[in-house]
Amino acid sequence: MSSQIPLGKIDEGIKKSIENATSYFEDALFLYKNKRYQSSILLSMLSYEEFGKALLLMDYKSQEKEITKTQWKKKFCNHKMKNLISIRAIWKDADFVPKIPEMDIHQARFDVDWKNIFTYTDYDFENRKWTSPRIPKTFGIKDIEQFSYRAISRVANAQKCVTKRATEFDEQ
């Protein structure tokens, strides 16, 4: 059993991650158009993470680094890390420099928290009430359609970053 992903296998991982992210994104768009906003948000967030995984794989490929099993578990299975990679790529392409230190890290954590909110029914101990992804007002969202639209827009931006980098790899 190998304890690393060889360089020759990274392209396949990039391709599969992009395919999976694109599938989630297309499903999120379908659900959005059919006013299934909560599920659209969840699939948007999964797509965003998968695009982050593709970007992370591209980083390893460009550095010609194999991926160890430990790195895989630490980075590629870490939801916050994949969100962070997507955020940084989008901001880099937009020439955006945050004024708040570690804003990208806070945003990545925020994304993971919201993904959980749109996945599970939970008990909010602080406010002493149940929350449900089916009833977004239980955790403070007033306009679920707008929230869903913003989630889809972020995925579209991540997809553009991945497409741009994939094109750069093809040109090399």
C-alpha positions in Angstrom: 0.0 0.0 0.0 1.4 3.3 -1.1 1.7 6.2 1.4 1.7 8.9 -1.3 0.0 10.1 -4.4 2.6 10.1 -7.2 2.9 13.1 -9.5 1.5 11.1 -12.4 -1.8 10.6 -10.6 -2.4 14.3 -9.7 -3.9 15.2 -13.1 -6.6 12.5 -12.6 -7.4 13.9 -9.1 -7.7 17.4 -10.6 -10.0 16.2 -13.3 -12.2 14.2 -10.9 -12.4 17.1 -8.4 -13.5 19.5 -11.2 -16.1 17.0 -12.5 -17.5 16.5 -9.0 -17.5 20.3 -8.2 -19.2 21.0 -11.5 -21.8 18.4 -10.9 -22.6 19.9 -7.5 -22.7 23.3 -9.0 -25.1 22.3 -11.8 -27.4 20.6 -9.2 -27.2 23.8 -7.0 -28.3 25.9 -10.0 -31.1 23.5 -10.7 -32.3 23.6 -7.1 -32.0 27.4 -7.0 -34.1 27.8 -10.2 -36.7 25.5 -8.5 -36.8 27.5 -5.3 -35.1 24.8 -3.2 -32.7 27.3 -1.7 -31.5 25.5 1.4 -30.4 22.4 -0.6 -28.9 24.8 -3.3 -26.8 26.4 -0.6 -25.5 23.1 0.7 -24.5 21.9 -2.8 -23.0 25.2 -3.6 -20.8 24.9 -0.5 -19.8 21.4 -1.4 -18.9 22.5 -4.9 -16.8 25.4 -3.5 -14.8 22.9 -1.4 -14.3 20.6 -4.3 -13.0 23.5 -6.5 -10.7 24.3 -3.5 -9.4 20.7 -3.7 -8.7 21.0 -7.4 -6.8 24.3 -6.8 -4.8 22.6 -4.0 -4.0 19.7 -6.3 -2.9 22.2 -9.0 -0.6 23.8 -6.5 1.1 20.5 -5.7 1.4 19.7 -9.4 3.0 23.1 -10.2 5.5 22.5 -7.5 6.1 19.0 -8.7 5.4 17.6 -5.2 3.9 14.2 -4.5 1.2 14.1 -1.8 1.8 12.0 1.2 -1.0 10.3 3.1 -0.4 12.6 6.0 -0.7 15.7 3.8 -3.9 14.3 2.2 -5.5 13.9 5.6 -4.3 17.3 6.9 -5.0 19.4 3.9 -7.3 17.7 1.4 -9.7 16.3 3.9 -9.9 19.6 5.8 -13.0 21.5 4.9 -11.7 24.8 6.2 -8.4 24.4 4.2 -10.3 23.8 0.9 -12.5 26.8 1.5 -9.4 28.9 2.3 -7.7 27.8 -1.0 -10.8 28.9 -2.9 -11.1 32.2 -1.2 -7.4 33.0 -1.7 -7.6 32.1 -5.4 -10.7 34.3 -6.0 -9.1 37.2 -4.1 -5.8 36.8 -5.9 -7.6 36.9 -9.3 -9.5 40.0 -8.3 -6.4 41.7 -6.9 -8.2 42.0 -3.6 -6.1 42.5 -0.5 -8.1 42.3 2.8 -7.6 45.1 5.2 -8.4 42.8 8.2 -5.6 40.3 9.0 -6.6 36.7 8.6 -9.9 37.7 7.1 -9.6 34.8 4.7 -9.1 32.3 7.6 -12.2 33.7 9.4 -14.2 33.5 6.2 -13.1 29.8 5.7 -14.3 29.0 9.2 -17.5 30.8 8.7 -18.1 28.8 5.5 -17.7 25.5 7.4 -20.1 26.6 10.1 -22.7 27.6 7.5 -22.3 24.3 5.6 -23.1 22.5 8.8 -26.1 24.8 9.4 -27.5 23.8 6.0 -26.8 20.2 6.6 -28.2 19.3 10.0 -31.1 19.9 12.3 -29.3 21.1 15.5 -29.9 22.4 19.0 -28.6 26.0 19.6 -27.7 25.9 23.3 -26.9 29.6 23.4 -30.4 30.6 22.2 -32.1 27.5 23.6 -33.9 26.5 20.4 -33.8 24.0 17.6 -32.5 25.0 14.2 -33.3 23.5 10.9 -31.9 23.9 7.3 -35.6 23.8 6.2 -36.4 26.8 8.3 -33.5 29.3 7.8 -35.2 31.9 10.0 -34.4 29.7 13.0 -30.8 30.8 12.6 -31.3 34.4 11.5 -31.5 34.3 7.7 -34.2 36.7 6.5 -33.8 36.3 2.7 -32.9 32.7 1.8 -33.1 33.4 -1.9 -30.4 36.1 -1.7 -28.2 34.0 0.5 -28.5 31.1 -2.0 -27.7 33.5 -4.9 -24.5 34.7 -3.1 -23.4 31.1 -2.5 -23.9 30.3 -6.1 -22.0 33.4 -7.2 -19.0 32.4 -5.0 -19.0 29.0 -6.7 -19.0 30.6 -10.1 -16.0 32.7 -9.1 -14.2 29.6 -7.8 -15.0 27.8 -11.0 -13.5 30.7 -13.0 -10.2 30.4 -11.0 -10.0 26.7 -11.6 -10.7 27.0 -15.3 -8.1 29.8 -15.6 -5.5 27.6 -13.8 -6.4 24.5 -15.8 -6.0 26.4 -19.0 -2.5 27.6 -17.8 -1.5 24.0 -17.1 -2.7 22.9 -20.6 -0.7 25.6 -22.2 2.6 24.5 -20.5 
